[in-house]
Amino acid sequence: MRAPEFWTGKPGVAAVLLSPIAALYAATTARRMTRHGQKLALPVICCGNATAGGAGKTTVALDLGERLKARGLAAHFLLRGYGGKLKGPARVDPAAHDSRAVGDEALLLAALAPTWVSADRAAGGAAAEGAGAQAIIMDDGLQNPTLEKSLSLLIIDGSYGFGNGWVIPSGPLREPVAAAAARCQAAVLIGEDETGALAQLPPGLPVLSARLLPGPEAAALSGKPVVVFCGIANPRKFFSTLQEAGAVLAARHPFADHYPFDNQEIRDILAEAEKLRATPVTTRKDIVRIPPALRVGIQVVSIALAWDDPAQIEALLDRVLLSQP
């Protein structure tokens, strides 16, 4: 589903009317977060956010996975598997599982390293540890207290920030910004701070800055017409990335995050692309939700994370790894 329009900008009447429920939601989250989580004998790194929906958590998780892999560490990913039916703990097998079983993000992560889906994060962490993981990277889970974290990063989408700044259902926040930030060792701002989100963070919280860059596939689209479609948290960001890479957007189709495409919708997009003599383009996250028979001819453009100062994230990883017994 799409986020309500009143979740952005200044809070309106709808936000005010829903505020009693929002207060209850925030109080429930606060009580839940007082619980003590299970501690594992390995570092647990959490890529979380304060808002509902995407902020770039999976992209950051993949980047950290690459960095730990380069250090020779066997890092495993752990996530709930949003959009999938498996409750877990279950190790993702891309040859046997599809997005309906484990969700689209789990399939992306599993292409890099062993990945576990588990509604019970503590059980999933224990399963990863038992399978030989030397570190765990959680994609989401900042508001889940069942597993003790060694490092928590507050991921912020610079173009969206914290929306209208109110808690669900009055706004997009899972909890007040201050509460989420208090459990994090650093914030990661992706893109420019277009909404003043950084001003809402505690003064002492380190902020690491990064940008999203198109993968090498985008170069082949420069100067060419494309029909772009995606079901991610912020489709506009992907559209802009393609434009900056030189692609000519003949048509664009935004869908809700994790949108379950039906076959006819994909056929219609392919027919439109053929009519416009354009290349149909989507994301790595979206292509796994499309039946294999309909993927032929669709160009996938990956997205990479570029840190403004890579030494900062490496220093954080050093600190976490050195603190382990």
C-alpha positions as CSV (number, residue, x, y, z in Angstrom):
1,M,0.0,0.0,0.0
2,R,1.0,3.6,-0.6
3,A,1.7,5.9,2.3
4,P,-1.1,8.5,2.9
5,E,-0.5,11.9,1.4
6,F,-0.8,13.6,4.8
7,W,2.3,11.7,6.1
8,T,4.4,14.3,4.3
9,G,4.5,18.1,4.8
10,K,2.8,19.8,7.7
11,P,0.4,17.6,9.8
12,G,-3.2,18.2,8.9
13,V,-6.6,17.4,10.3
14,A,-6.3,13.7,9.6
15,A,-3.0,13.5,11.6
16,V,-4.6,15.4,14.5
17,L,-7.7,13.2,14.6
18,L,-5.5,10.1,14.6
19,S,-3.1,11.4,17.3
20,P,-4.7,9.4,20.2
21,I,-4.0,6.2,18.3
22,A,-0.5,7.4,17.5
23,A,0.2,8.1,21.1
24,L,-0.9,4.5,22.0
25,Y,1.3,3.2,19.2
26,A,4.3,5.1,20.4
27,A,3.8,4.0,24.0
28,T,3.4,0.4,23.0
29,T,6.7,0.5,21.0
30,A,8.5,2.2,24.0
31,R,7.3,-0.5,26.3
32,R,8.4,-3.2,23.9
33,M,11.9,-1.7,23.6
34,T,12.5,-2.0,27.4
35,R,12.9,-5.7,27.0
36,H,16.4,-7.2,27.0
37,G,17.4,-9.1,23.8
38,Q,19.4,-12.3,23.4
39,K,23.1,-11.7,23.2
40,L,25.1,-13.7,20.6
41,A,28.8,-14.4,20.6
42,L,29.3,-12.5,17.4
43,P,28.7,-8.9,16.2
44,V,25.2,-8.0,15.2
45,I,24.9,-4.9,13.0
46,C,21.4,-3.4,12.4
47,C,20.5,-1.2,9.4
48,G,17.2,0.3,10.7
49,N,15.1,3.4,10.3
50,A,12.6,5.5,12.2
51,T,9.9,5.5,9.5
52,A,7.7,2.8,8.0
53,G,8.7,1.8,4.5
54,G,12.1,1.9,2.8
55,A,14.9,4.3,3.5
56,G,17.8,2.5,1.8
57,K,18.3,-0.2,4.5
58,T,18.8,-3.0,2.1
59,T,21.3,-1.0,0.0
60,V,23.3,-0.2,3.2
61,A,23.1,-3.8,4.3
62,L,24.5,-5.0,1.0
63,D,27.4,-2.5,1.2
64,L,28.3,-3.6,4.7
65,G,28.1,-7.3,3.5
66,E,30.6,-6.5,0.8
67,R,32.9,-4.8,3.3
68,L,32.8,-7.6,5.8
69,K,33.4,-10.1,3.0
70,A,36.4,-8.1,1.9
71,R,37.8,-8.5,5.5
72,G,37.4,-12.3,5.2
73,L,34.5,-12.5,7.5
74,A,31.5,-14.9,7.0
75,A,28.7,-12.4,7.4
76,H,25.1,-13.6,7.2
77,F,22.0,-11.4,6.6
78,L,18.9,-11.6,8.8
79,L,15.5,-10.0,8.1
80,R,11.9,-10.7,8.7
81,G,11.2,-11.3,5.0
82,Y,8.5,-8.7,4.4
83,G,6.0,-9.8,1.8
84,G,6.9,-13.5,2.2
85,K,5.0,-16.3,3.8
86,L,7.8,-18.1,5.6
87,K,8.0,-17.3,9.3
88,G,11.3,-19.1,9.7
89,P,13.9,-19.3,10.8
90,A,14.8,-20.4,7.3
91,R,17.9,-20.0,5.2
92,V,17.0,-18.5,1.9
93,D,17.6,-20.7,-1.2
94,P,17.1,-18.6,-4.4
95,A,16.7,-21.9,-6.3
96,A,13.8,-23.0,-4.2
97,H,12.3,-19.8,-2.8
98,D,10.6,-17.0,-4.6
99,S,9.5,-13.5,-3.4
100,R,6.1,-14.9,-2.3
101,A,8.0,-17.2,0.1
102,V,10.7,-15.0,1.5
103,G,10.1,-11.5,0.1
104,D,12.1,-9.6,-2.5
105,E,14.7,-8.1,-0.3
106,A,15.8,-11.5,1.0
107,L,16.5,-12.7,-2.5
108,L,18.7,-9.7,-3.2
109,L,20.7,-10.3,0.0
110,A,21.0,-14.0,-0.6
111,A,22.7,-13.3,-3.9
112,L,25.7,-12.0,-1.9
113,A,25.8,-14.0,1.3
114,P,23.8,-16.5,3.4
115,T,20.5,-15.0,4.3
116,W,17.9,-15.9,7.0
117,V,14.3,-14.9,7.2
118,S,12.8,-15.1,10.7
119,A,9.8,-13.4,12.3
120,D,11.6,-14.2,15.6
121,R,14.9,-12.4,15.1
122,A,16.5,-14.0,18.1
123,A,15.8,-17.5,16.7
124,G,17.1,-16.4,13.3
125,G,20.3,-15.0,14.8
126,A,20.9,-18.2,16.7
127,A,20.3,-20.2,13.5
128,A,22.8,-18.0,11.6
129,E,25.3,-18.4,14.4
130,G,24.9,-22.2,14.5
131,A,25.5,-22.2,10.7
132,G,28.9,-20.6,11.0
133,A,28.1,-16.9,10.7
134,Q,31.0,-14.7,12.1
135,A,28.8,-11.6,11.9
136,I,25.1,-10.8,11.4
137,I,23.8,-7.9,9.4
138,M,20.1,-7.1,10.1
139,D,18.1,-5.5,7.4
140,D,15.5,-3.7,9.5
141,G,14.8,-4.6,13.1
142,L,15.7,-1.4,15.0
143,Q,12.3,-1.6,16.7
144,N,12.7,-5.3,17.5
145,P,14.3,-5.8,20.9
146,T,14.7,-9.6,20.8
147,L,18.3,-9.6,19.6
148,E,21.0,-7.4,21.2
149,K,22.8,-5.3,18.6
150,S,26.5,-4.4,18.5
151,L,26.0,-1.5,16.1
152,S,22.7,0.2,15.1
153,L,22.6,2.6,12.1
154,L,19.7,5.0,11.6
155,I,19.2,5.1,7.8
156,I,17.6,8.3,6.5
157,D,16.3,8.9,3.0
158,G,17.3,12.5,2.4
159,S,14.5,13.2,0.1
160,Y,11.8,12.0,2.5
161,G,13.4,12.5,6.0
162,F,10.9,11.8,8.7
163,G,7.8,12.8,6.8
164,N,5.5,15.0,8.8
165,G,7.3,14.0,12.0
166,W,4.3,12.2,13.6
167,V,4.0,8.6,14.7
168,I,1.8,6.0,12.9
169,P,-1.0,6.4,12.0
170,S,-0.7,10.2,12.1
171,G,2.6,10.0,10.3
172,P,5.2,7.6,9.0
173,L,7.3,7.3,12.2
174,R,7.5,3.9,14.0
175,E,8.5,5.8,17.1
176,P,9.7,9.4,17.9
177,V,13.0,10.2,16.2
178,A,14.7,10.9,19.5
179,A,13.8,7.4,20.7
180,A,15.1,5.7,17.6
181,A,18.3,7.8,17.5
182,A,19.1,7.1,21.2
183,R,19.6,3.4,20.3
184,C,21.9,4.1,17.4
185,Q,25.6,4.7,17.2
186,A,25.4,6.7,14.0
187,A,23.0,7.9,11.3
188,V,23.4,7.4,7.6
189,L,22.0,10.1,5.4
190,I,21.4,9.0,1.8
191,G,21.3,11.9,-0.6
192,E,20.8,15.6,0.3
193,D,18.9,16.5,3.4
194,E,15.9,18.0,1.6
195,T,13.6,18.1,4.6
196,G,15.8,19.2,7.5
197,A,15.9,15.7,9.0
198,L,19.4,16.2,10.5
199,A,18.1,19.0,12.7
200,Q,15.9,16.5,14.5
201,L,18.8,14.3,15.5
202,P,20.6,14.5,18.9
203,P,23.6,16.8,18.5
204,G,26.2,14.2,19.4
205,L,25.1,11.5,17.0
206,P,27.6,11.0,14.2
207,V,26.2,11.4,10.7
208,L,27.6,9.5,7.7
209,S,26.7,10.7,4.2
210,A,26.2,8.6,1.1
211,R,24.7,8.8,-2.3
212,L,23.0,6.3,-4.6
213,L,24.6,5.6,-7.9
214,P,23.4,3.6,-10.9
215,G,25.1,0.4,-11.6
216,P,27.1,-0.2,-14.8
217,E,24.0,-1.3,-16.7
218,A,22.8,2.3,-16.8
219,A,25.6,3.4,-19.2
220,A,24.1,1.4,-22.0
221,L,20.8,3.4,-21.7
222,S,22.3,6.8,-22.1
223,G,20.5,8.8,-24.8
224,K,18.0,6.0,-25.3
225,P,14.2,6.0,-24.5
226,V,13.1,3.8,-21.6
227,V,9.8,2.8,-20.0
228,V,10.7,2.6,-16.4
229,F,8.6,1.0,-13.7
230,C,9.2,0.0,-10.1
231,G,7.5,-0.8,-6.8
232,I,9.9,0.6,-4.2
233,A,9.5,3.0,-1.3
234,N,10.5,6.1,-3.4
235,P,10.0,5.4,-7.2
236,R,10.9,9.1,-7.9
237,K,14.4,8.4,-6.7
238,F,14.9,5.6,-9.2
239,F,13.5,7.7,-12.0
240,S,15.8,10.6,-11.2
241,T,18.8,8.2,-11.1
242,L,18.1,7.0,-14.6
243,Q,17.7,10.5,-15.9
244,E,21.0,11.6,-14.3
245,A,22.5,8.6,-16.1
246,G,21.3,10.0,-19.4
247,A,18.3,7.8,-20.1
248,V,15.3,9.4,-21.8
249,L,12.1,8.5,-19.8
250,A,9.5,7.9,-22.4
251,A,7.1,6.6,-19.7
252,R,7.2,6.0,-16.0
253,H,5.1,3.8,-13.8
254,P,5.4,4.1,-10.0
255,F,3.9,1.3,-7.9
256,A,3.6,0.8,-4.2
257,D,6.6,-0.7,-2.3
258,H,6.8,-4.5,-2.7
259,Y,3.9,-4.3,-5.2
260,P,2.8,-7.8,-6.4
261,F,2.7,-7.3,-10.2
262,D,0.2,-9.4,-12.1
263,N,1.0,-10.8,-15.4
264,Q,-1.2,-8.5,-17.4
265,E,0.4,-5.4,-15.9
266,I,3.8,-6.6,-17.0
267,R,2.5,-7.4,-20.5
268,D,0.9,-4.0,-20.8
269,I,4.3,-2.4,-19.9
270,L,6.1,-4.5,-22.4
271,A,3.6,-3.6,-25.1
272,E,3.9,0.1,-24.3
273,A,7.7,-0.2,-24.5
274,E,7.5,-1.9,-27.9
275,K,5.1,0.7,-29.2
276,L,7.4,3.5,-28.0
277,R,10.4,1.7,-29.3
278,A,11.8,1.9,-25.8
279,T,13.6,-0.4,-23.4
280,P,11.6,-1.5,-20.3
281,V,13.6,-0.9,-17.2
282,T,13.2,-1.8,-13.5
283,T,15.1,-2.5,-10.3
284,R,16.8,-5.6,-9.0
285,K,14.2,-5.6,-6.2
286,D,11.3,-5.6,-8.6
287,I,12.5,-8.1,-11.2
288,V,12.4,-10.9,-8.6
289,R,8.6,-10.3,-8.3
290,I,8.0,-10.8,-12.0
291,P,7.5,-14.4,-13.4
292,P,10.7,-15.6,-15.2
293,A,8.8,-16.0,-18.5
294,L,8.0,-12.2,-18.5
295,R,11.5,-11.0,-17.5
296,V,12.9,-11.4,-21.0
297,G,13.7,-8.1,-22.5
298,I,13.4,-6.1,-19.3
299,Q,16.7,-4.3,-18.4
300,V,17.6,-4.3,-14.7
301,V,19.6,-1.4,-13.4
302,S,21.3,-2.0,-10.0
303,I,21.9,0.7,-7.5
304,A,25.2,1.1,-5.5
305,L,26.0,3.1,-2.4
306,A,28.8,5.6,-2.5
307,W,30.0,6.9,0.8
308,D,31.2,10.5,0.9
309,D,33.9,9.3,3.4
310,P,34.3,5.5,3.3
311,A,36.8,5.7,6.2
312,Q,34.0,6.6,8.5
313,I,32.0,3.4,8.0
314,E,35.2,1.4,8.1
315,A,36.1,2.9,11.4
316,L,32.7,2.0,12.8
317,L,33.2,-1.6,11.6
318,D,36.6,-1.6,13.2
319,R,35.2,-0.5,16.5
320,V,32.5,-3.2,16.5
321,L,34.7,-6.1,15.4
322,L,37.5,-5.2,17.9
323,S,35.0,-5.0,20.7
324,Q,34.0,-8.6,20.3
325,P,35.7,-11.2,22.5
